[in-house]
Amino acid sequence: MAVLGAGLSGAAAALLLKSQGANVTVLDSAEEKQLLKSTVDNLRGQNIEVICGPAADSDSRKYDFVVSSPGIDPESPLARNFSSRGIEIIGELELGWRSINVPVIAVTGTNGKTTTTELLAQMLNACGQKTIACGNIGKPLSEVAREGKQFDVLTVEVSSFQLETIKTFRPAIAIWLNFAPDHLDRYRSVSEYRAAKLRVFENQTKEDVAIVNAIEDLPELSARRINFSAYTDRADFRLVEGSIVYHDKPVLRLAEAKLRGSHNIENLMATLAAGTCRGLSFEEMVPSLLAYEPQPHRCEFVRQVGGADYINDSKATNLDAVEKALLAQTKPVILIAGGKDKGFDFKPLRELVKQKVKSSILIGEIARRIEDDWRGAVKSEIALSLADAVERAHASAKTGDVVLFSPGTSSFDMFKSYADRGDQFRELVRALPK
């Protein structure tokens, strides 16, 4: 068997296959010095061959099938080396699914996946249903399968990259939170990206449940639908006078919750809907949801400096996330945005930026494009680094302003991850003079 990618998912897939008695080779286009040494050493310590660099792209051996990590683009030379020869390729998610015998709750959407997955895991465990948040966060599904621990249900965040390569993956409950353009550096069009996400419903039957945002225009689904929305009354879970209501019955008062913003209201709705499908009562579910605290990098308040609030929203890797962050602000905003050029423009945010943002400071390879897209709507300047951007924001921020770091794109042109980016922003803000 071959595994493409020597990162977290690839290593998990390789170790699972090895535990099942397979001969495994891991291939990665990166040079070995670019890979995590401990991971490579661990794989080789398990008698798993690791091939790196150009030799991986040109490996001509025939394998029974190939497992691809979600970060491997199907059009990359590494992947094409096998697909062009007709060798079956499945994804790490599919491999993990084939190795478990536990029902799965799958959470997808452009934004809110991680929060909802964590909400679900916290709620289910508090209610006595043993689960783990895994998949696109935490442990890959293949690692959970290899460890063999007993769970009542698995709470799995799934990305479009993971769904590209499924064949039999069938969640008992599939949650579709929302959809907005993203990852156009990977997909040829928005419709192609959407089609990949829609595969979460592909293998469901009438015995399964699809929990979907009521304002989304989705195709006919085989599964039973439950709808939610903070924006329309035509939904099973809806918003009425500050409470989440289920079929006209108030079930959760939002003033008592620590989560804020309409997007988080919908995350709570989807979580409650999944809980009802698992046979839980609202009385059981609500206490743990009220106790949930937002994780770092999601509109995280860092510090007030000179009367201005500094907010870390590094998790905002697309326009929809920036929009939600801006809508949540009630004070004048100095916006720090930018990063990797993922192939979409920032014009859809132009009117909202004009209303909410007093100035923008742009970073990364997409900075010039954003400046052009927002020209005439807001005063923009380009910073040479995140440190430079924070210094510029500090110099211009007044009492009552908000300095919002909400990049709107991914971090890989300048940082290891959105978490690394957010951590650096936080440390830069903490180092500012009072």
C-alpha positions as CSV (number, residue, x, y, z in Angstrom):
1,M,0.0,0.0,0.0
2,A,1.1,3.6,-0.6
3,V,0.2,6.6,1.5
4,L,0.6,10.1,0.0
5,G,1.7,12.7,2.5
6,A,3.9,12.4,5.6
7,G,2.0,14.8,7.7
8,L,-0.5,14.1,10.5
9,S,-3.1,12.4,8.4
10,G,-0.7,10.5,6.2
11,A,1.2,9.1,9.2
12,A,-2.1,8.1,10.8
13,A,-3.2,6.2,7.7
14,A,0.2,4.5,7.3
15,L,0.3,3.3,10.9
16,L,-3.3,2.0,10.7
17,L,-2.5,0.0,7.5
18,K,0.7,-1.3,9.2
19,S,-1.3,-2.4,12.2
20,Q,-3.6,-4.4,9.8
21,G,-0.6,-6.3,8.4
22,A,0.0,-4.3,5.2
23,N,3.4,-3.4,3.7
24,V,3.3,0.4,3.6
25,T,5.3,3.0,1.7
26,V,4.8,6.7,2.5
27,L,5.6,9.2,-0.3
28,D,5.9,13.0,0.1
29,S,7.0,15.5,-2.5
30,A,8.8,17.6,0.1
31,E,12.4,17.1,0.8
32,E,13.0,15.1,4.0
33,K,14.5,18.1,5.8
34,Q,11.2,19.9,5.4
35,L,9.2,17.1,7.1
36,L,8.8,16.6,10.9
37,K,11.8,14.5,11.9
38,S,10.0,12.7,14.7
39,T,7.2,11.7,12.4
40,V,9.6,10.3,9.8
41,D,11.6,8.5,12.4
42,N,8.5,7.0,14.0
43,L,7.3,5.7,10.6
44,R,10.7,4.1,9.8
45,G,10.8,2.7,13.3
46,Q,7.6,0.8,12.4
47,N,9.3,-0.6,9.2
48,I,7.4,1.8,7.0
49,E,9.4,3.0,4.0
50,V,9.4,6.8,3.5
51,I,10.3,8.3,0.1
52,C,10.7,12.1,-0.2
53,G,11.3,14.7,-2.9
54,P,11.4,14.0,-6.6
55,A,11.8,10.3,-6.0
56,A,8.3,10.2,-4.6
57,D,6.8,11.9,-7.6
58,S,8.4,9.4,-10.0
59,D,7.9,6.2,-8.0
60,S,6.9,3.6,-10.6
61,R,6.0,0.7,-8.4
62,K,2.5,-0.8,-8.5
63,Y,0.5,-0.7,-5.3
64,D,-2.8,-2.5,-4.5
65,F,-4.3,0.9,-3.6
66,V,-3.2,4.4,-2.5
67,V,-4.4,6.4,0.5
68,S,-4.1,10.2,0.0
69,S,-3.8,12.8,2.7
70,P,-6.4,15.6,2.4
71,G,-3.6,18.2,1.8
72,I,-2.5,16.4,-1.4
73,D,-4.0,18.1,-4.5
74,P,-5.4,15.5,-6.9
75,E,-3.8,17.4,-9.7
76,S,-0.3,17.4,-8.1
77,P,2.5,15.4,-9.8
78,L,2.5,13.0,-6.7
79,A,-1.2,12.2,-7.1
80,R,-1.2,12.1,-10.9
81,N,1.6,9.6,-10.8
82,F,-0.8,7.0,-9.4
83,S,-4.2,8.2,-10.8
84,S,-2.8,8.2,-14.4
85,R,-1.9,4.5,-14.0
86,G,-5.4,3.6,-12.8
87,I,-4.4,2.8,-9.3
88,E,-7.4,3.2,-6.9
89,I,-7.0,6.2,-4.6
90,I,-9.0,6.7,-1.4
91,G,-8.6,9.3,1.3
92,E,-7.5,9.0,4.9
93,L,-11.1,9.7,6.1
94,E,-12.4,6.8,3.9
95,L,-9.7,4.5,5.3
96,G,-10.6,5.4,8.9
97,W,-14.3,4.9,8.2
98,R,-13.7,1.4,6.8
99,S,-11.9,0.5,10.0
100,I,-14.5,1.5,12.6
101,N,-17.9,0.2,13.6
102,V,-19.2,3.2,15.4
103,P,-21.9,5.7,14.2
104,V,-20.5,9.0,13.0
105,I,-21.8,12.6,13.2
106,A,-20.1,14.5,10.4
107,V,-19.9,18.3,10.5
108,T,-19.1,20.3,7.4
109,G,-19.5,23.9,6.2
110,T,-17.3,26.7,5.2
111,N,-17.3,28.2,8.7
112,G,-18.1,27.1,12.2
113,K,-17.1,23.4,11.7
114,T,-14.6,23.3,14.6
115,T,-16.8,25.2,17.1
116,T,-19.8,22.9,16.3
117,T,-17.7,19.8,16.5
118,E,-16.3,20.8,19.9
119,L,-19.8,21.8,21.1
120,L,-21.1,18.4,20.1
121,A,-18.3,16.5,21.8
122,Q,-18.6,18.5,25.0
123,M,-22.4,18.1,25.1
124,L,-22.5,14.4,24.2
125,N,-19.8,13.5,26.8
126,A,-21.6,15.6,29.5
127,C,-24.8,13.7,28.7
128,G,-23.1,10.3,29.1
129,Q,-22.6,9.5,25.4
130,K,-18.8,8.8,25.0
131,T,-17.3,10.5,22.0
132,I,-14.2,12.3,20.7
133,A,-13.9,15.4,18.4
134,C,-11.7,14.2,15.6
135,G,-11.2,14.2,11.8
136,N,-10.2,17.6,10.5
137,I,-9.4,18.6,14.1
138,G,-7.6,16.7,16.8
139,K,-6.8,13.1,15.8
140,P,-7.4,11.9,12.2
141,L,-10.1,9.3,12.0
142,S,-7.5,6.6,11.1
143,E,-5.7,7.3,14.4
144,V,-8.9,6.9,16.3
145,A,-9.6,3.6,14.4
146,R,-6.1,2.3,15.2
147,E,-6.3,3.1,18.9
148,G,-9.5,1.0,19.1
149,K,-11.0,2.8,22.1
150,Q,-14.7,2.3,22.8
151,F,-17.0,5.2,21.8
152,D,-20.8,5.5,21.5
153,V,-20.5,7.8,18.6
154,L,-17.7,9.7,16.8
155,T,-17.9,13.5,16.2
156,V,-16.0,14.1,13.0
157,E,-15.2,17.5,11.4
158,V,-14.9,16.9,7.7
159,S,-13.5,19.2,5.1
160,S,-14.1,19.4,1.3
161,F,-10.5,18.0,0.8
162,Q,-11.4,14.9,2.8
163,L,-14.7,14.4,1.1
164,E,-13.2,14.5,-2.4
165,T,-11.9,10.9,-1.9
166,I,-14.7,9.1,-0.1
167,K,-16.4,6.1,-1.5
168,T,-18.5,4.5,1.3
169,F,-18.3,7.1,4.1
170,R,-21.8,7.3,5.5
171,P,-22.5,9.5,8.6
172,A,-25.6,8.6,10.6
173,I,-26.0,12.4,11.1
174,A,-24.5,14.9,8.6
175,I,-24.5,18.6,9.5
176,W,-24.3,21.3,6.8
177,L,-23.7,24.6,8.6
178,N,-23.2,27.0,5.7
179,F,-21.5,27.6,2.4
180,A,-19.4,30.4,1.0
181,P,-16.6,30.6,-1.6
182,D,-13.3,29.3,-0.5
183,H,-10.3,27.2,-1.6
184,L,-10.3,28.5,-5.2
185,D,-6.6,27.8,-5.2
186,R,-7.5,24.1,-5.1
187,Y,-10.8,24.1,-7.1
188,R,-11.5,25.3,-10.6
189,S,-14.8,27.0,-9.6
190,V,-17.1,27.6,-6.6
191,S,-19.5,25.0,-7.9
192,E,-16.7,22.4,-7.9
193,Y,-15.9,23.3,-4.2
194,R,-19.6,23.0,-3.3
195,A,-19.9,19.6,-5.1
196,A,-17.0,18.3,-3.0
197,K,-18.8,19.4,0.2
198,L,-22.1,18.0,-0.8
199,R,-20.6,14.5,-0.9
200,V,-21.1,14.4,2.8
201,F,-24.7,13.4,2.0
202,E,-23.9,11.0,-0.9
203,N,-24.2,7.7,0.9
204,Q,-26.9,8.5,3.4
205,T,-30.2,6.7,3.3
206,K,-33.7,7.4,4.8
207,E,-32.4,5.9,8.0
208,D,-30.0,8.8,8.4
209,V,-30.4,12.4,9.3
210,A,-29.3,15.6,7.5
211,I,-29.2,18.7,9.7
212,V,-29.0,21.6,7.3
213,N,-29.1,25.4,7.3
214,A,-32.6,26.4,6.2
215,I,-31.4,29.2,3.9
216,E,-29.2,27.0,1.9
217,D,-30.4,25.8,-1.5
218,L,-29.5,22.1,-1.3
219,P,-30.5,19.3,-3.7
220,E,-32.9,16.5,-2.8
221,L,-31.4,14.4,0.0
222,S,-32.1,10.8,0.9
223,A,-31.8,11.4,4.6
224,R,-34.5,12.9,6.9
225,R,-34.0,16.7,7.1
226,I,-33.9,18.9,10.2
227,N,-33.6,22.6,9.4
228,F,-32.2,25.5,11.5
229,S,-31.7,29.2,10.9
230,A,-31.1,32.4,12.8
231,Y,-32.5,34.4,9.8
232,T,-35.8,32.8,8.8
233,D,-38.9,31.5,10.7
234,R,-39.2,28.6,8.3
235,A,-37.0,26.2,10.2
236,D,-37.3,23.6,12.9
237,F,-34.8,25.5,15.1
238,R,-35.1,29.3,14.9
239,L,-34.4,32.5,16.7
240,V,-37.3,34.2,18.6
241,E,-36.8,37.1,21.1
242,G,-33.3,36.2,22.2
243,S,-34.0,32.4,22.5
244,I,-33.4,29.4,20.3
245,V,-36.8,27.9,19.7
246,Y,-37.7,24.4,18.6
247,H,-41.2,24.0,17.1
248,D,-42.4,27.1,19.1
249,K,-40.8,25.9,22.4
250,P,-38.0,28.1,23.8
251,V,-35.1,25.8,24.6
252,L,-32.0,28.0,25.2
253,R,-31.7,31.6,26.2
254,L,-28.8,33.2,24.4
255,A,-28.1,35.7,27.2
256,E,-27.0,32.8,29.3
257,A,-24.5,31.4,26.8
258,K,-20.8,32.5,26.5
259,L,-20.9,32.3,22.7
260,R,-21.9,35.4,20.8
261,G,-22.8,36.3,17.2
262,S,-25.5,34.9,14.8
263,H,-23.0,32.4,13.4
264,N,-22.6,30.9,16.8
265,I,-26.3,30.9,17.4
266,E,-26.6,28.6,14.3
267,N,-23.8,26.4,15.6
268,L,-25.7,26.0,18.8
269,M,-28.9,25.1,16.9
270,A,-27.1,22.5,14.8
271,T,-25.7,21.0,18.0
272,L,-29.1,20.8,19.7
273,A,-30.6,19.2,16.6
274,A,-27.9,16.5,16.6
275,G,-28.5,15.9,20.3
276,T,-32.2,15.3,19.7
277,C,-31.3,12.8,17.0
278,R,-29.2,11.0,19.6
279,G,-32.2,10.8,22.0
280,L,-31.2,13.6,24.3
281,S,-33.6,16.0,26.0
282,F,-33.1,19.8,26.0
283,E,-32.8,19.8,29.8
284,E,-29.8,17.4,29.5
285,M,-28.1,19.3,26.6
286,V,-28.4,23.0,27.5
287,P,-26.2,23.2,30.6
288,S,-23.0,22.0,28.8
289,L,-23.7,24.3,25.9
290,L,-24.0,27.3,28.1
291,A,-20.7,26.4,29.7
292,Y,-18.8,26.2,26.4
293,E,-16.1,28.9,26.0
294,P,-14.9,30.1,22.6
295,Q,-11.5,28.7,21.6
296,P,-8.5,30.9,20.7
297,H,-8.3,32.6,17.3
298,R,-12.1,33.1,16.9
299,C,-12.9,36.7,17.7
300,E,-10.7,36.3,20.8
301,F,-10.3,39.4,22.9
302,V,-6.5,39.8,23.5
303,R,-6.1,43.1,25.3
304,Q,-7.1,46.7,25.5
305,V,-4.3,49.2,24.7
306,G,-4.8,52.9,24.9
307,G,-8.5,52.5,25.0
308,A,-8.6,50.3,21.8
309,D,-9.7,46.6,21.9
310,Y,-7.4,44.1,20.0
311,I,-9.2,41.0,18.7
312,N,-7.6,37.9,17.3
313,D,-9.7,36.3,14.5
314,S,-6.9,34.4,12.8
315,K,-9.3,31.5,12.2
316,A,-11.0,33.7,9.6
317,T,-9.6,32.0,6.4
318,N,-12.3,33.1,4.0
319,L,-14.6,36.1,3.3
320,D,-17.6,34.7,5.0
321,A,-15.7,34.5,8.3
322,V,-14.5,38.1,8.0
323,E,-18.0,39.2,7.2
324,K,-19.3,37.6,10.4
325,A,-16.5,39.1,12.5
326,L,-17.2,42.6,11.1
327,L,-21.0,42.3,11.7
328,A,-20.3,41.5,15.3
329,Q,-18.4,44.8,15.9
330,T,-20.2,47.8,17.2
331,K,-17.1,50.2,17.3
332,P,-15.0,51.7,14.5
333,V,-12.7,49.0,13.1
334,I,-9.0,49.1,12.1
335,L,-8.9,45.9,10.1
336,I,-5.7,43.8,9.5
337,A,-6.3,41.4,6.7
338,G,-4.5,39.4,4.0
339,G,-2.3,36.5,3.5
340,K,-2.1,33.7,0.8
341,D,-3.8,34.4,-2.5
342,K,-6.4,31.7,-2.7
343,G,-7.9,32.8,-6.0
344,F,-11.0,34.8,-4.9
345,D,-11.4,38.6,-4.7
346,F,-12.5,40.7,-1.8
347,K,-15.0,42.8,-3.6
348,P,-18.0,41.2,-2.0
349,L,-16.9,42.7,1.4
350,R,-16.6,46.2,-0.1
351,E,-19.9,47.7,1.2
352,L,-19.6,46.2,4.6
353,V,-16.0,47.4,4.9
354,K,-17.2,50.9,3.9
355,Q,-19.7,50.8,6.7
356,K,-17.6,49.3,9.5
357,V,-13.9,49.9,8.8
358,K,-12.2,53.2,9.3
359,S,-8.9,51.9,7.9
360,S,-7.3,48.7,6.7
361,I,-3.8,47.4,7.0
362,L,-3.0,44.6,4.5
363,I,-0.4,41.9,4.6
364,G,0.8,38.9,2.5
365,E,0.8,38.1,-1.2
366,I,-2.8,39.1,-1.7
367,A,-2.4,42.6,-0.1
368,R,-2.3,44.5,-3.4
369,R,-5.4,42.7,-4.7
370,I,-7.4,43.6,-1.6
371,E,-6.2,47.2,-1.8
372,D,-7.5,47.4,-5.4
373,D,-10.8,45.7,-4.5
374,W,-11.5,48.1,-1.7
375,R,-10.1,51.3,-3.4
376,G,-12.6,54.2,-2.7
377,A,-14.3,52.3,0.1
378,V,-11.7,52.5,2.8
379,K,-8.2,54.0,3.3
380,S,-5.7,51.1,3.0
381,E,-2.0,50.7,3.6
382,I,0.3,47.7,3.0
383,A,2.5,46.4,5.8
384,L,5.7,44.4,5.3
385,S,4.9,41.9,8.0
386,L,2.4,41.2,10.8
387,A,4.6,42.9,13.3
388,D,4.6,46.0,11.0
389,A,0.8,45.8,10.7
390,V,0.4,45.7,14.5
391,E,2.7,48.7,14.9
392,R,0.8,50.7,12.3
393,A,-2.5,49.8,13.9
394,H,-1.2,50.8,17.3
395,A,0.0,54.1,16.0
396,S,-3.5,55.0,14.5
397,A,-5.9,53.4,17.0
398,K,-7.9,55.8,19.2
399,T,-9.9,55.2,22.4
400,G,-13.1,53.3,21.4
401,D,-11.6,51.7,18.3
402,V,-11.3,47.9,17.6
403,V,-8.2,46.5,16.0
404,L,-9.5,43.4,14.3
405,F,-7.1,40.8,12.9
406,S,-9.3,38.9,10.5
407,P,-7.2,37.8,7.6
408,G,-9.9,36.4,5.2
409,T,-7.5,33.9,3.7
410,S,-5.1,31.2,4.7
411,S,-1.7,31.7,6.4
412,F,0.7,29.5,4.5
413,D,2.5,32.3,2.6
414,M,3.9,33.6,5.9
415,F,3.0,31.2,8.8
416,K,2.8,27.5,9.6
417,S,-0.9,27.6,10.3
418,Y,-3.8,30.0,11.3
419,A,-2.9,29.1,15.0
420,D,0.7,30.1,14.5
421,R,-0.5,33.3,12.9
422,G,-2.9,34.0,15.7
423,D,-0.3,33.2,18.4
424,Q,2.1,35.6,16.8
425,F,-0.5,38.3,16.7
426,R,-1.4,37.8,20.3
427,E,2.2,38.0,21.4
428,L,2.8,41.2,19.3
429,V,-0.2,42.8,21.0
430,R,0.8,41.8,24.4
431,A,4.2,43.4,23.8
432,L,2.7,46.8,22.9
433,P,3.4,49.6,25.4
434,K,0.4,50.6,27.5
